[in-house]
Amino acid sequence: MKVLIKGAGDLATGIAYECWLAGYEVLMTEIGVPLAVRREVSFSRAVYEGKARVEDAEGILVKSLEEAKRVIEDGKIAVIVDEHADIRKEYRPDVLVDGIMAKKNIGTGMEDAPVVIAIGPGFEAGVDCHYVIETQRGADLGHVISRGCALPNTGVPGEVGGYTRERLIQASADGRMEPVAKIADVVKKGQLVARTGGVPVYAKMSGIVRGMLQEGVEVTEGLKIGDIDAREIESYCYEISDKARRIGQGVLEAISSAYSQSLRADDPVNGTPGDPQQ
């Protein structure tokens, strides 16, 4: 089973990790300058560092499909800079997952793969893709939607440790990102944690810095550049979140549903999936 995942941020990484654990071949695409706040649990970090280990899996930056195949054969996850996921035409994945979380469809269609799955709002199952996975925290997190859309974006971050908006660290001005606090630092409310465009950014609450953009990237005022967790448990900075895992499990459920309905019973490996909606 070949899975192509668009995006390599923390939620897409949770999906990749679950697919990797299930034994699937995983290739991820990214933009040239990723802005993943939770860098320690994002395979997008490989774009800057050449490789990125997240829990038991390792993502390796590649420049071609040939390199990707070698990385995958070595039991690892391949990451390639390919903003429009053009490699899908050559890779011909069995499953394509849009994990960009752009809150809108910026170029995914049902013709991209036999099974196309989209994450979060901005997609309609049965129109843009075969399945949509709910990403809003709550009882339906990770729910597989075969007809219709995920819940709309509220603009309010999900509650973690009893806090929502307060846990965000946001750019105070356009310009270069200059972190002062680093991931796993414990900070106090009102403490200087970064500068953007030379303007100070202060923590809105006390807790541990669970995520922070890397130094030197260009940001815009109001952009999320960091994340504070009131629970102050250091291991959470380096572990895939429960949300990302549940979304990843939802993707596996969607894949299972699609193939269990359409693969030939006598040849589950080489059969060709039909329309998952039938």
HUURNOR-V504620 format. One record per residue. N is the residue number from 1. PSI is psi in degrees with one decimal (* if undefined). OMEGA is omega in degrees with one decimal (none if undefined). NEAR is the number of other ideal C-beta (glycine too) atoms within 8 Angstrom. Layout:
n=N psi=PSI omega=OMEGA near=NEAR
n=N psi=PSI omega=OMEGA near=NEAR
This chain:
n=1 psi=120.9 omega=179.2 near=8
n=2 psi=124.1 omega=-178.4 near=11
n=3 psi=125.0 omega=174.8 near=16
n=4 psi=125.1 omega=-178.4 near=16
n=5 psi=122.9 omega=176.8 near=16
n=6 psi=119.3 omega=-175.6 near=13
n=7 psi=148.8 omega=179.5 near=14
n=8 psi=29.7 omega=174.5 near=19
n=9 psi=-167.7 omega=-172.5 near=14
n=10 psi=-37.5 omega=179.0 near=14
n=11 psi=-43.4 omega=176.7 near=14
n=12 psi=-34.1 omega=178.0 near=20
n=13 psi=-39.3 omega=175.0 near=17
n=14 psi=-39.6 omega=177.8 near=16
n=15 psi=-47.3 omega=-179.8 near=16
n=16 psi=-41.3 omega=-177.5 near=18
n=17 psi=-44.2 omega=179.4 near=15
n=18 psi=-39.5 omega=177.9 near=13
n=19 psi=-39.5 omega=178.0 near=14
n=20 psi=-43.4 omega=177.6 near=11
n=21 psi=-32.4 omega=179.9 near=6
n=22 psi=-4.2 omega=177.5 near=7
n=23 psi=9.4 omega=-179.9 near=5
n=24 psi=153.8 omega=172.3 near=10
n=25 psi=129.8 omega=-174.4 near=7
n=26 psi=125.5 omega=173.4 near=12
n=27 psi=128.7 omega=-177.9 near=17
n=28 psi=143.1 omega=176.0 near=17
n=29 psi=149.3 omega=-179.4 near=15
n=30 psi=168.0 omega=173.2 near=13
n=31 psi=169.7 omega=-175.3 near=6
n=32 psi=-28.4 omega=179.2 near=6
n=33 psi=82.4 omega=179.9 near=7
n=34 psi=148.2 omega=179.2 near=12
n=35 psi=49.9 omega=177.6 near=8
n=36 psi=120.5 omega=179.1 near=13
n=37 psi=-45.3 omega=-179.8 near=12
n=38 psi=68.4 omega=-173.2 near=12
n=39 psi=-34.5 omega=-175.7 near=13
n=40 psi=-16.5 omega=178.2 near=10
n=41 psi=33.7 omega=179.3 near=14
n=42 psi=127.0 omega=177.0 near=16
n=43 psi=-11.2 omega=175.8 near=14
n=44 psi=-21.4 omega=177.9 near=16
n=45 psi=-25.0 omega=179.1 near=13
n=46 psi=-25.8 omega=179.0 near=14
n=47 psi=-35.6 omega=-179.8 near=13
n=48 psi=-35.3 omega=-170.0 near=6
n=49 psi=-5.9 omega=-179.8 near=7
n=50 psi=-27.9 omega=176.8 near=5
n=51 psi=160.5 omega=-179.9 near=9
n=52 psi=120.1 omega=175.8 near=12
n=53 psi=130.0 omega=175.0 near=7
n=54 psi=112.5 omega=-174.3 near=13
n=55 psi=-118.2 omega=-174.1 near=9
n=56 psi=-0.3 omega=-176.5 near=2
n=57 psi=154.4 omega=178.6 near=11
n=58 psi=130.6 omega=175.1 near=9
n=59 psi=135.5 omega=-177.1 near=19
n=60 psi=130.4 omega=177.6 near=12
n=61 psi=131.0 omega=178.7 near=11
n=62 psi=164.7 omega=-179.1 near=10
n=63 psi=-5.2 omega=-178.2 near=5
n=64 psi=166.3 omega=177.3 near=7
n=65 psi=-34.6 omega=178.5 near=8
n=66 psi=-44.9 omega=176.2 near=6
n=67 psi=-41.3 omega=-179.3 near=10
n=68 psi=-42.4 omega=-179.8 near=14
n=69 psi=-39.7 omega=179.2 near=9
n=70 psi=-41.4 omega=178.5 near=8
n=71 psi=-45.1 omega=-179.2 near=12
n=72 psi=-40.8 omega=177.8 near=13
n=73 psi=-25.6 omega=178.5 near=6
n=74 psi=5.8 omega=176.4 near=6
n=75 psi=19.5 omega=-178.2 near=4
n=76 psi=177.2 omega=179.7 near=10
n=77 psi=131.0 omega=-179.1 near=15
n=78 psi=138.1 omega=178.3 near=15
n=79 psi=129.7 omega=-179.4 near=17
n=80 psi=141.9 omega=174.9 near=14
n=81 psi=112.5 omega=-174.8 near=9
n=82 psi=85.8 omega=-169.6 near=9
n=83 psi=-35.3 omega=-176.6 near=7
n=84 psi=10.6 omega=179.2 near=5
n=85 psi=40.6 omega=179.6 near=12
n=86 psi=-20.8 omega=-179.1 near=6
n=87 psi=-16.5 omega=-179.9 near=13
n=88 psi=-30.7 omega=-177.2 near=12
n=89 psi=-34.1 omega=179.5 near=6
n=90 psi=-37.1 omega=-177.3 near=6
n=91 psi=-35.2 omega=-179.8 near=11
n=92 psi=65.4 omega=-178.0 near=7
n=93 psi=153.1 omega=171.6 near=11
n=94 psi=-33.1 omega=-178.3 near=9
n=95 psi=133.3 omega=171.5 near=15
n=96 psi=130.8 omega=179.3 near=16
n=97 psi=122.9 omega=173.3 near=15
n=98 psi=102.8 omega=-179.2 near=14
n=99 psi=25.0 omega=-176.5 near=13
n=100 psi=-31.6 omega=-177.9 near=10
n=101 psi=46.8 omega=177.4 near=11
n=102 psi=-5.2 omega=-177.7 near=7
n=103 psi=10.4 omega=175.0 near=7
n=104 psi=160.0 omega=179.4 near=6
n=105 psi=117.5 omega=-179.1 near=10
n=106 psi=27.6 omega=173.4 near=6
n=107 psi=28.1 omega=178.3 near=6
n=108 psi=134.5 omega=179.1 near=13
n=109 psi=161.1 omega=-177.4 near=8
n=110 psi=-18.0 omega=-179.9 near=8
n=111 psi=-3.0 omega=-175.1 near=3
n=112 psi=-23.4 omega=-179.0 near=9
n=113 psi=162.8 omega=176.2 near=11
n=114 psi=-34.8 omega=175.8 near=7
n=115 psi=121.2 omega=-179.7 near=15
n=116 psi=126.0 omega=-176.9 near=16
n=117 psi=134.7 omega=178.6 near=16
n=118 psi=149.9 omega=-174.7 near=16
n=119 psi=121.0 omega=171.9 near=16
n=120 psi=-168.7 omega=-176.4 near=14
n=121 psi=160.8 omega=178.5 near=11
n=122 psi=-3.1 omega=-179.7 near=9
n=123 psi=152.1 omega=173.8 near=15
n=124 psi=118.8 omega=178.0 near=9
n=125 psi=133.6 omega=-176.4 near=15
n=126 psi=-11.1 omega=178.2 near=8
n=127 psi=-57.6 omega=-179.5 near=7
n=128 psi=-26.3 omega=-172.4 near=11
n=129 psi=174.0 omega=178.4 near=15
n=130 psi=-36.0 omega=-179.2 near=14
n=131 psi=148.4 omega=170.8 near=16
n=132 psi=141.3 omega=178.0 near=16
n=133 psi=127.9 omega=179.1 near=17
n=134 psi=132.9 omega=-178.3 near=13
n=135 psi=-4.6 omega=-179.8 near=12
n=136 psi=131.1 omega=-179.7 near=11
n=137 psi=145.2 omega=-177.5 near=6
n=138 psi=-168.6 omega=-175.7 near=5
n=139 psi=-26.5 omega=-176.0 near=3
n=140 psi=4.8 omega=179.6 near=8
n=141 psi=127.0 omega=-179.8 near=12
n=142 psi=0.2 omega=-179.3 near=11
n=143 psi=138.7 omega=179.3 near=8
n=144 psi=121.8 omega=-178.9 near=11
n=145 psi=119.7 omega=-179.7 near=12
n=146 psi=-16.1 omega=174.9 near=10
n=147 psi=124.7 omega=177.7 near=6
n=148 psi=-160.2 omega=-170.4 near=7
n=149 psi=162.0 omega=171.3 near=10
n=150 psi=168.4 omega=177.0 near=12
n=151 psi=143.9 omega=-178.3 near=8
n=152 psi=154.8 omega=178.4 near=6
n=153 psi=126.1 omega=-178.7 near=7
n=154 psi=-18.5 omega=-175.5 near=6
n=155 psi=-3.2 omega=179.8 near=3
n=156 psi=122.9 omega=179.3 near=6
n=157 psi=149.4 omega=177.0 near=8
n=158 psi=151.6 omega=-178.0 near=8
n=159 psi=129.3 omega=174.9 near=8
n=160 psi=118.7 omega=179.6 near=11
n=161 psi=25.4 omega=178.1 near=9
n=162 psi=3.4 omega=-178.2 near=5
n=163 psi=150.5 omega=177.4 near=12
n=164 psi=-92.9 omega=-176.9 near=9
n=165 psi=-33.6 omega=-174.7 near=8
n=166 psi=-26.2 omega=-175.3 near=8
n=167 psi=-10.5 omega=179.2 near=15
n=168 psi=139.7 omega=167.9 near=11
n=169 psi=121.2 omega=-173.8 near=14
n=170 psi=146.5 omega=-179.8 near=9
n=171 psi=134.9 omega=179.7 near=14
n=172 psi=-13.5 omega=179.7 near=10
n=173 psi=161.5 omega=173.8 near=9
n=174 psi=146.9 omega=174.9 near=9
n=175 psi=-161.9 omega=-174.8 near=10
n=176 psi=137.0 omega=177.7 near=10
n=177 psi=125.2 omega=177.8 near=15
n=178 psi=92.8 omega=179.4 near=9
n=179 psi=141.7 omega=173.5 near=12
n=180 psi=-48.5 omega=173.1 near=7
n=181 psi=154.6 omega=178.1 near=13
n=182 psi=165.9 omega=-179.9 near=7
n=183 psi=133.8 omega=-179.1 near=10
n=184 psi=-2.0 omega=172.8 near=8
n=185 psi=142.6 omega=173.2 near=8
n=186 psi=126.2 omega=-176.2 near=7
n=187 psi=163.1 omega=178.4 near=12
n=188 psi=154.1 omega=176.7 near=6
n=189 psi=131.7 omega=-179.4 near=7
n=190 psi=-3.5 omega=-178.9 near=5
n=191 psi=143.9 omega=175.3 near=9
n=192 psi=123.8 omega=-177.9 near=9
n=193 psi=-17.4 omega=-179.9 near=14
n=194 psi=171.1 omega=168.7 near=15
n=195 psi=139.3 omega=174.8 near=11
n=196 psi=125.4 omega=-174.7 near=17
n=197 psi=25.3 omega=-179.3 near=12
n=198 psi=-0.8 omega=-178.4 near=8
n=199 psi=132.4 omega=-177.6 near=9
n=200 psi=147.2 omega=173.9 near=7
n=201 psi=127.9 omega=-176.5 near=14
n=202 psi=147.7 omega=177.4 near=8
n=203 psi=138.4 omega=179.4 near=14
n=204 psi=-6.1 omega=-179.5 near=10
n=205 psi=168.4 omega=176.5 near=10
n=206 psi=147.3 omega=178.1 near=9
n=207 psi=-166.4 omega=-179.7 near=15
n=208 psi=140.7 omega=178.7 near=15
n=209 psi=108.1 omega=-176.8 near=18
n=210 psi=-22.4 omega=179.0 near=10
n=211 psi=149.7 omega=178.8 near=13
n=212 psi=131.8 omega=176.6 near=16
n=213 psi=153.9 omega=180.0 near=13
n=214 psi=157.7 omega=-179.7 near=9
n=215 psi=141.9 omega=170.4 near=7
n=216 psi=-15.3 omega=-180.0 near=5
n=217 psi=152.1 omega=178.1 near=10
n=218 psi=131.6 omega=-178.2 near=8
n=219 psi=166.9 omega=176.7 near=15
n=220 psi=153.4 omega=-178.5 near=7
n=221 psi=132.4 omega=179.3 near=10
n=222 psi=-12.3 omega=179.8 near=5
n=223 psi=141.5 omega=175.0 near=9
n=224 psi=120.5 omega=-179.4 near=8
n=225 psi=-7.6 omega=-178.7 near=14
n=226 psi=173.9 omega=-175.3 near=16
n=227 psi=131.3 omega=179.7 near=13
n=228 psi=137.1 omega=-179.1 near=18
n=229 psi=119.2 omega=-177.6 near=14
n=230 psi=-18.9 omega=-176.1 near=12
n=231 psi=-20.3 omega=175.3 near=9
n=232 psi=41.6 omega=176.1 near=8
n=233 psi=111.5 omega=-171.5 near=7
n=234 psi=-36.6 omega=-177.2 near=8
n=235 psi=-27.3 omega=179.6 near=6
n=236 psi=-21.9 omega=178.9 near=11
n=237 psi=-21.6 omega=-172.8 near=13
n=238 psi=8.8 omega=179.8 near=9
n=239 psi=143.1 omega=175.3 near=8
n=240 psi=135.1 omega=-176.5 near=11
n=241 psi=157.8 omega=176.5 near=11
n=242 psi=-34.5 omega=178.6 near=5
n=243 psi=-48.2 omega=-179.2 near=12
n=244 psi=-39.5 omega=178.9 near=15
n=245 psi=-43.9 omega=-178.0 near=12
n=246 psi=-38.1 omega=176.4 near=10
n=247 psi=-41.5 omega=176.9 near=16
n=248 psi=-40.0 omega=177.3 near=14
n=249 psi=-34.9 omega=176.4 near=10
n=250 psi=-39.3 omega=177.0 near=13
n=251 psi=-43.4 omega=177.9 near=15
n=252 psi=-38.8 omega=177.7 near=11
n=253 psi=-40.7 omega=179.3 near=10
n=254 psi=-42.7 omega=178.1 near=14
n=255 psi=-46.0 omega=-179.8 near=13
n=256 psi=-42.4 omega=-179.6 near=8
n=257 psi=-44.9 omega=-178.3 near=12
n=258 psi=-46.8 omega=-174.5 near=14
n=259 psi=-30.2 omega=178.4 near=11
n=260 psi=-26.2 omega=179.8 near=7
n=261 psi=-23.1 omega=-168.7 near=8
n=262 psi=-16.8 omega=179.5 near=12
n=263 psi=147.5 omega=176.0 near=10
n=264 psi=132.4 omega=-175.8 near=6
n=265 psi=-29.9 omega=-177.2 near=5
n=266 psi=-4.1 omega=-179.6 near=3
n=267 psi=70.7 omega=-175.1 near=8
n=268 psi=-13.0 omega=-178.8 near=7
n=269 psi=-46.0 omega=-172.2 near=4
n=270 psi=2.8 omega=177.6 near=3
n=271 psi=162.1 omega=-179.1 near=9
n=272 psi=125.2 omega=-178.8 near=6
n=273 psi=143.4 omega=174.8 near=11
n=274 psi=-151.5 omega=-179.6 near=7
n=275 psi=116.3 omega=-179.1 near=6
n=276 psi=-16.5 omega=-177.6 near=13
n=277 psi=-10.1 omega=-178.8 near=7
n=278 psi=* omega=none near=6
